[in-house]
């Protein structure tokens, strides 16, 4: 019973790490897109 719980916790931790990786990549992409949009907006002024 304890072995199953440990295995389940490890799988949950790996999923959590994977989701954090995806979240950080998405945030980086959004920041990059906003920086490009800000550059274009400032150039029009």
ChimeraX attribute file (.defattr): number of C-alpha atoms within 10 A of each C-alpha:
attribute: neighborCount
match mode: 1-to-1
recipient: residues
	/A:1	5
	/A:2	7
	/A:3	8
	/A:4	9
	/A:5	10
	/A:6	11
	/A:7	11
	/A:8	12
	/A:9	12
	/A:10	12
	/A:11	12
	/A:12	12
	/A:13	12
	/A:14	12
	/A:15	12
	/A:16	12
	/A:17	12
	/A:18	12
	/A:19	12
	/A:20	12
	/A:21	12
	/A:22	12
	/A:23	12
	/A:24	12
	/A:25	12
	/A:26	12
	/A:27	12
	/A:28	12
	/A:29	12
	/A:30	12
	/A:31	12
	/A:32	12
	/A:33	12
	/A:34	12
	/A:35	12
	/A:36	12
	/A:37	12
	/A:38	11
	/A:39	11
	/A:40	11
	/A:41	10
	/A:42	9
	/A:43	8
	/A:44	6
	/A:45	5
